[in-house]
Every structure is written in C-alpha cells, then in structure tokens.
Amino acid sequence: MTGNETKNLDWNDAWMDAQRLNIDSGHGGECWHSWENKEAAKEYFQHSLHSYAAKERIADLCSQVRPESRVLDIGAGPGNIAIPIARIAKQLTAVEPAPGMAAIFQDQLSMENIDNIQLINKKWDDVDTEELRPSYDLSFASFSMGMIDLKASIEKMMEVTLGTIVIFWHAGIQSWDRESMELWPLLHGKPYYPVPESNIIFNLLYSMGIYPDIKVLRHNRKIVYNSFEAALEAYAGRYDAKDPEKRRVLEKYLKDKLYQADGKRMLFTTDVGMRLSWPMAQATVRRFD
C-alpha cells in the first residue's frame, strides 16, 4: 500500500469491514454476546481479581481520578475497574451491554453498598447522550471497543467528555485469535478472522485531527487446567466442538499445545495491547468533519 493510498483510506470503513469479518467467521455475534451467561461472567470476574494486567489498568486509571471527578466506563464488564475508581470519584457512569456481566456488576454494587455508580445495561451504540451524566473528567474503554461504527463511538465519547479519553485495545494478533485461526478451519471448515487492531484506531484518530499518546502493553499469562479433560471441556465449549470427530481434533491440538507439570496442564501466552489517550483540550476542530 502506497503512502497516498494509506492517506486516502477510510479507516472507519476498514474497522467496520474487519469487525464484520470477525463476527461472521466466529460464533456469529458481537463480542459482548459471549458474556450473556451469568456464570461465565462470574468466572471472568474472579479471574480479573488476580490479573496483573487488570491491576495495572486499575492503578493507571485511578491515578487520574480526584474526589471531584466524574468518570465514564464504556464496556464496564463486571465492574472490576469501575468499582475501585468509584471509591475515589464523585460519580461514575458504567455502560455494559452483556446481561451476565451487568448482573455480576449489580451484585457487587449491592454487596459493597456503593451508591455513586449509574449502571446502564446497553450497547454504547444504543446509549443516548441524554441517559448519561456529562460532562466527564475521564472517559475510558478497557478492551471493550467491540463497536461496529468506530468513528461514531469515539465522537460520542468526545461529546460527553471535557477531560481525558483513554482507550485500551489489542495490538497484533492475540493468542486467542491465533488459536481460533488455527482451530476454526479444522473444526468448522471456514476461516476465522481476528478482531481489528489498534493501528486502525490510531489512524482514524489521526485523520480526525487527534494525536493520541501511545503506550504499548505486553502481558504474559499462564493458564492452568487441573487436568487434560478439564482443558478439553473448556475448549470444546469455546469452539463449539460437540461431536466426537471435533473432539478428536481438539484432543490432538491440545496434546501438542499444553505443557504438563504437577499433574496439571498449562498454557503460556504473551499478548500485546496498546493504550491510546488524549486530552480533549488538544483535540482539534477537525474531529467532527
């Protein structure tokens, strides 16, 4: 691709094309559909409590919050980031579309008796700005940019934010996308396309007259299964491998992939993310062209 072709590329179209390819090639739904089940959301929440990467993001975002701050969390999941921030901030609005995640979030609010969080159980695309409580001193989306129309989503963030916007998203093909690219054709006879990456977000922002600060985040993970059978069951559910032939494909794949130690099976991965942020005071008038 030449420099002129890159300059003239519609980055929002590139994002939408990649999102639609990803959705059509996988389970056939947007990413938040994976968390409709409350038990799956609860498992995610428990994992997040011990995640070093999640703790880093919480510390990062909390450092920007003051007692008078109003904060917006887009794609808040089970509230693992929102709740620590709300303990500092004056008010926090959390937007979370998945019923399972929202249910766990609501359980945490009741358990901890937190009353300064407004929880909106909707997709960000479907939220009207009148439902929000702007203006926000900090708005962020932590690995939750599953929207189809990226530009409209960012413009809505900007419309309700006076302070800083922070977006965490994937850089490069992630370990689970690489697995899906390997397994989906074997199991379902069609290719799998990964989610769009942070380079598209950066280039879209640049085309809008926004020049974000960038930080690359690298995280190593160790995933432990109590037995090979437990790993097989987890993968069979994740990849819709219910019949015996598909399970045999998974068995061969996992035998080659998993490490064995102390009677357990383990998987080591490295994922790369990107933190993009900008103060609204430095966004130019071109942002709404």
Secondary structure, DSSP 8 states (H G I E B T S, - for coil): --HHHHHH--HHHHHHHHHHHHHHHTTSS-GGGGG-SHHHHHHHHHHHTT-HHHHHHHHHHHTT--TT-EEEEES-TTSTTHHHHHTTSSEEEEE---HHHHHHHHHHHHHHT--SEEEE-S-GGG--GGGS---EEEEEEES----S-HHHHHHHHHHTEEEEEEEEEE-S--HHHHHHHHHHHHHHSS-------HHHHHHHHHHTT---EEEEEEEEEEEEESSHHHHHHHHHHHTT--SHHHHHHHHHHHHHH-EEETTEEEEEEEEEEEEEEEEGGG--GGGG-
